Amino acid sequence: MLRTVLSTIALFVGAAALSSAHAGLRFIPETTEGGHRFVMVGGDFAYEDDLNAFVAVVRAHRAVAVIFNSPGGNVFKAMELGRLIRSKGLHTIQSRGSECSSACALAFLGGVQRFAQPGSIGVHRSSFRDTRGISVDDAVSQVQRLTADIMAYIAEMGADPALLQLALQYDSADMRYLSLSEMAQFRMTTDSSSTSVAERPIAIERPPTTQPLSSPPLQASGRFSIPEARSGLVRHPKGRAALKSRPDNTSTTVASLKNGAPVEILASAERWFEVRQAGTNGFLHETQVSVREYDGGAFEDRHVQIRSFDNYGDAEAFVRASSLPLAAYLVSSGWFAITLKDSYSVETAVDIMKMLKARGAVPDDAFVTYGNTYVRRICCD
């Protein structure tokens, strides 16, 4: 029963918390008195962390769940671990007896089933640890990309991207710990009951080894169909994109491709494209390619995205009810992006976004984007 699992884990984590947090991750296999196997992830998320060690521990220990004792760290590494947790069909459990804050909250979202006690997960605004040598333009570009990646990841994990809006209200030196109702509101947990997780007798069993939960199912036909991506042009805010040897930002760079470079798309998986460019094969993240089979607008133009929804009905209703001229785009993930109706040059888009934020007309987490993942505009003329 989950009650036994949680109480045992809470006792263990409470005793281990002071010794587990340190730079870099470590993965500790543990077993409850009831024989339930889990892995405790402790320490800071670091760019250099090798998550193959996590996979090895999960396999050797035959774990069914993951718990955390981490103050956060590298956001991209946390999302990488979250996707890995989801792909392995693992659950995530968090107790107040340990720490899971900042980037760790993103890794927690990877669980197929997610259970947490109130006050056990903290969120705040991400920050750069070292901004020396970064120009204003580069900083803006990095912040925009980070915001877009986090929003897409939260949606991919089945949670509400509005969680990021809450996090942005708290400075990186502060922390906002979520209540039970807030975790349910933002779909951070999969338990919709108001009863404390530690009091609920829910069985925890090894999840099926078939397809893990993912983003909303794609429609097979009609205007919600998503064409196969076969070719495109490199399109990156910095003017160049790194062609990677593997679908992983930490893998080696095979080549540096200029914006406008044509690529043949050989395959796609987990939001990465395997591509060929001038006889060289490698991987580009889908946000770095303007796909010819999609209709994201003129090559140089930018969109101002203000919301996203997991179903068309809510997206259409939001567009029609807004006093702003808006449009809805079908996204390659199957979600729906809400943008300002027109697209603009990057300078104009940034100025408009700043003005609308200052007026409170759009959320604080609205951002400027190329719209590389926009398949087609579907609403509303």
Secondary structure, 3 states (H helix, E strand, C coil): CHHHHHHHHHHHHHHHHHHHCCCCEEEEEEECCCCCEEEEEEECECCCCCCHHHHHHHHHHCCCEEEEEECCECHHHHHHHHHHHHHCCCEEEECCCCCEECCHHHHHCCCCCEEECCCCCEECCCCCCCCCCCCHHHHHHHHHHHHHHHHHHHHHCCCCCHHHHHHHCCCCCCCEECCHHHHHHCCCCCCCCCCCHHHCCCCCCCCCCCCCCCCCCCCCCHHHCCCCCCEEEECCCCCEEEEECCCCCCCCEEEEEECCCEEEEEEEECCEEEEEECCEEEEEEHHHEEECCCCCCCCCCEEEEEEEECCHHHHHHHHHHCCCCEEEEEECCCCEEEEECCCECHHHHHHHHHHHHHHCCCCCCCEEECCCCEEEEEECC
